[in-house]
Amino acid sequence: MTTGTGGDKGSGGVLGSGGVGGVVAGTGGIVSTGGTPGTGGVTNSGGTNGTGGTTGTGGTTGTGGTTGTGGTTGTGGSGMGAGCGTTSTIPSSQYNNGTTIPITVGGQQRRYILNVPTNYNNTTPYKLILALHALNSNDKSVYSEKYYGLQPLSNNTTIFAAPNGVQSSGTPCSGTGTGDSGCGWPAGDNNMQLMDAVVKAVTDNFCVDTNRIFATGWSYGASMSYEVGCERPLGGPTATANMGGPRYRRLLGSPDERQLQPHHGDRLLRLARNPRLGAVLRQHE
């Protein structure tokens, strides 16, 4: 603001002079006039009142994130067999070419044929399928049929083994060509022990996912595959087979639940699963 200036200072009056000879009285001096009053300074006016800042608006209300979907249910991990990371003791000349591999079971000389993926890696766990032959057939028949057509479909993800059966007399089948009259899987005769031995030999020498071991077969071989599925978990095999043999009746009342899709010729045989009553076999024309 501008500061007011003070008024002009008044000057004193002129002193009167004494009268002459004392006859004429002296006149008083001129009375001093006061100075012009000072004018007040310009009154300071208050500054323009400040206006408040613009009222802030709230931010845009956030929308909730998209509700997350649950992750895919994890599947069981691979079961790494004893042969993973090791070198096979079964020479390469004995597999992938139809050569029979001898194996001793219950004091008898049995045999099987083996195929492994052509790009086999001993650190990769592979599925294992036991392919079981029909009556009057043998391991060489299964090999010639490319394990019921599954081998070409496997895309090098599966190891295949074809065990060989026995005669009704209990004598191990020994035919050298495809097919062997009378060769099958009669009850007993160490057939389950043969399955155990073949699985052990393969899993000890090659990298097998022990959670994915399966059994399949045709006719009499399918009956045997059912027995494998029910009597030996083998890491949870699923017996999927074309069947017609008699031994399926042994499955009735089994406490195990297995996935089966049997059929034979023009008839479909469906094995339903029941946790309390066991397997119930229904035949549909």
C-alpha positions in Angstrom: 0.0 0.0 0.0 1.1 3.7 -0.5 2.3 5.4 2.8 0.7 8.9 3.6 3.0 11.9 3.8 3.0 14.3 6.8 1.7 18.0 6.4 4.2 20.9 5.8 5.8 22.1 9.0 4.4 25.5 10.2 6.9 28.4 10.4 7.0 30.7 13.5 5.6 34.2 13.3 7.8 37.3 12.7 8.9 38.9 16.0 7.2 42.2 16.7 9.4 45.3 17.0 9.3 47.6 20.0 7.4 50.9 19.7 9.3 54.1 18.8 10.3 56.2 21.8 7.8 54.2 23.7 5.0 56.7 22.5 3.6 54.5 19.7 2.9 51.0 21.0 4.6 48.3 19.2 2.6 46.0 17.1 2.7 42.4 17.9 4.3 40.1 15.5 2.2 38.2 12.9 0.7 35.3 14.5 2.3 32.2 13.1 0.0 30.1 11.0 0.1 26.4 11.4 1.5 24.4 8.6 -0.9 22.9 6.1 -2.2 19.7 7.6 -0.7 16.6 6.1 -2.9 14.5 3.9 -3.2 10.9 4.9 -1.6 8.4 2.8 -3.7 6.5 0.3 -5.6 3.9 2.2 -4.3 0.5 1.3 -7.0 -1.6 -0.3 -6.9 -5.3 0.5 -5.7 -7.5 -2.3 -8.2 -9.3 -4.4 -9.5 -12.2 -2.5 -8.0 -15.4 -3.8 -10.4 -17.8 -5.3 -10.2 -21.4 -4.0 -8.6 -23.9 -6.3 -10.8 -26.0 -8.5 -12.3 -28.8 -6.5 -10.6 -32.0 -7.5 -12.8 -34.7 -8.9 -12.4 -38.3 -7.7 -10.5 -40.7 -9.9 -12.5 -43.0 -12.1 -13.7 -45.9 -9.9 -11.6 -48.9 -10.7 -13.4 -52.0 -12.0 -12.6 -55.4 -10.5 -10.2 -57.6 -12.3 -11.5 -60.4 -14.4 -12.3 -63.3 -12.2 -9.5 -65.8 -12.5 -10.3 -69.3 -13.7 -9.0 -72.2 -11.8 -5.9 -73.9 -13.3 -6.2 -77.1 -15.1 -6.3 -80.0 -12.7 -2.8 -81.4 -12.6 -2.4 -84.9 -13.8 -0.2 -87.3 -11.9 3.4 -87.0 -12.6 5.4 -89.5 -14.6 6.6 -92.5 -12.6 10.3 -92.9 -13.5 11.1 -96.5 -13.8 14.4 -98.1 -12.7 15.8 -98.0 -16.2 15.6 -94.2 -16.6 19.0 -92.7 -17.0 20.7 -96.1 -17.4 22.1 -98.1 -20.3 20.1 -101.2 -21.3 21.7 -104.6 -20.8 19.4 -106.0 -23.5 21.5 -105.7 -26.7 20.0 -103.7 -29.5 20.2 -106.8 -31.7 17.3 -108.3 -29.7 14.6 -105.7 -30.1 12.9 -103.8 -33.0 13.4 -106.7 -35.4 11.0 -109.5 -34.2 13.8 -111.4 -32.4 12.5 -113.4 -29.4 14.0 -112.6 -26.1 14.4 -115.5 -23.6 13.3 -115.1 -20.0 13.1 -117.7 -17.3 9.9 -117.9 -15.3 9.1 -120.6 -12.7 11.9 -122.8 -14.0 10.6 -122.6 -17.6 12.2 -120.9 -20.6 9.6 -118.4 -21.8 10.0 -115.6 -24.3 8.7 -112.2 -25.5 9.3 -109.8 -28.4 10.2 -106.2 -27.8 10.0 -102.9 -29.6 11.2 -99.5 -28.4 10.9 -96.1 -30.0 13.4 -95.5 -32.8 14.4 -92.2 -31.2 14.6 -93.7 -27.7 16.1 -91.4 -25.0 16.9 -93.0 -21.6 15.8 -89.8 -19.8 12.3 -89.8 -21.3 9.7 -92.0 -19.6 7.6 -94.0 -22.2 4.3 -95.8 -22.0 4.5 -99.6 -21.9 1.9 -101.8 -23.6 1.8 -105.6 -23.2 0.1 -107.0 -26.3 -1.2 -110.5 -25.8 -1.9 -113.0 -28.6 -5.0 -115.0 -29.3 -5.4 -118.8 -29.2 -3.4 -120.5 -31.9 -1.4 -117.4 -32.3 1.9 -116.3 -30.7 4.3 -113.4 -30.1 5.4 -113.3 -33.7 1.9 -112.9 -34.9 1.5 -109.8 -32.6 4.7 -108.4 -33.9 3.7 -108.9 -37.6 0.4 -107.1 -36.8 2.4 -104.2 -35.4 0.9 -104.8 -32.0 -2.7 -104.7 -33.2 -2.0 -101.6 -35.2 -1.0 -99.5 -32.2 2.6 -99.2 -32.9 2.3 -96.9 -36.0 -0.2 -94.8 -34.1 2.1 -94.3 -31.0 4.4 -91.8 -32.7 7.5 -93.1 -30.9 5.9 -92.6 -27.4 5.5 -96.2 -26.4 7.4 -99.4 -25.7 5.7 -102.6 -26.8 6.2 -106.1 -25.5 4.5 -109.3 -26.8 4.8 -112.2 -24.3 4.4 -115.7 -25.6 1.9 -118.2 -24.2 1.8 -121.9 -23.4 0.2 -125.0 -24.7 -2.7 -126.6 -22.7 -0.2 -129.1 -21.4 1.7 -126.3 -19.8 4.6 -126.5 -22.2 5.9 -123.1 -23.3 5.0 -122.4 -26.9 8.0 -122.5 -29.2 6.7 -121.9 -32.8 9.2 -120.1 -35.0 6.6 -118.7 -37.5 3.6 -116.5 -37.1 0.9 -118.6 -35.3 1.3 -121.7 -33.2 -1.5 -124.2 -32.9 -2.9 -124.6 -29.4 -0.8 -121.8 -28.0 -2.8 -119.7 -25.5 -3.1 -118.6 -21.9 -4.6 -121.5 -19.9 -5.2 -120.8 -16.2 -2.2 -121.1 -14.1 1.0 -122.1 -15.9 2.9 -119.1 -14.5 1.3 -116.7 -17.0 0.9 -113.9 -14.4 4.5 -114.5 -13.4 5.5 -114.1 -17.0 3.8 -110.7 -17.2 5.6 -109.6 -14.0 8.9 -110.8 -15.4 8.5 -109.0 -18.7 7.4 -105.8 -17.1 10.4 -105.9 -14.7 12.9 -106.7 -17.5 11.6 -103.8 -19.6 11.4 -101.3 -16.8 14.8 -102.2 -15.5 16.4 -101.7 -18.9 14.4 -98.9 -20.4 12.9 -95.7 -19.2 9.2 -96.5 -18.5 6.5 -94.3 -17.0 5.3 -96.7 -14.4 2.0 -94.8 -14.1 1.2 -95.7 -17.7 1.6 -99.4 -18.2 -1.2 -101.1 -20.2 -2.3 -104.5 -21.3 -4.3 -105.4 -24.5 -5.1 -108.4 -26.5 -7.3 -110.3 -28.9 -9.7 -113.0 -27.9 -7.9 -115.3 -25.5 -5.2 -112.7 -25.2 -7.9 -110.2 -24.2 -9.0 -112.5 -21.4 -5.4 -112.6 -20.2 -5.2 -108.8 -20.4 -8.2 -108.6 -18.1 -6.5 -110.8 -15.6 -3.4 -108.5 -15.8 -5.6 -105.5 -15.3 -7.3 -106.9 -12.2 -4.5 -108.8 -10.5 -1.5 -106.6 -11.2 -1.9 -102.8 -10.9 1.4 -102.3 -12.8 1.1 -98.6 -12.2 -2.6 -98.6 -13.2 -3.0 -100.4 -16.5 -6.1 -100.1 -18.6 -7.0 -103.3 -20.4 -8.7 -102.3 -23.7 -9.2 -105.3 -25.8 -11.2 -107.3 -28.4 -12.3 -110.3 -26.3 -14.1 -113.6 -26.4 -12.2 -115.8 -24.1 -13.9 -117.5 -21.1 -11.7 -116.0 -18.3 -13.6 -112.7 -18.1 -16.0 -114.5 -15.7 -13.1 -114.5 -13.1 -13.5 -110.7 -13.0 -17.0 -110.8 -11.6 -16.9 -109.7 -7.9 -13.4 -108.2 -8.3 -12.9 -105.3 -5.9 -10.8 -103.5 -8.5 -12.3 -101.0 -10.9 -10.7 -101.0 -14.3 -11.6 -99.3 -17.6 -12.5 -102.0 -20.2 -13.9 -101.8 -23.7 -14.1 -105.4 -24.8 -15.7 -106.6 -28.0 -15.5 -109.7 -30.2 -16.7 -110.2 -33.8 -20.1 -108.6 -34.2 -20.9 -108.6 -30.5 -20.0 -105.8 -28.0 -19.2 -106.8 -24.5 -19.3 -104.0 -22.0 -17.9 -104.4 -18.5 -19.6 -101.9 -16.2 -17.9 -100.8 -13.0 -19.4 -101.0 -9.5 -17.3 -100.3 -6.4 -19.5 -102.5 -4.2 -20.7 -105.3 -6.4 -17.6 -105.5 -8.6 -17.7 -105.8 -12.3 -21.0 -106.6 -14.0 -20.8 -108.0 -17.5 -23.5 -107.2 -19.9 -23.7 -108.5 -23.4 -25.4 -106.6 -26.2 -26.2 -108.0 -29.6 
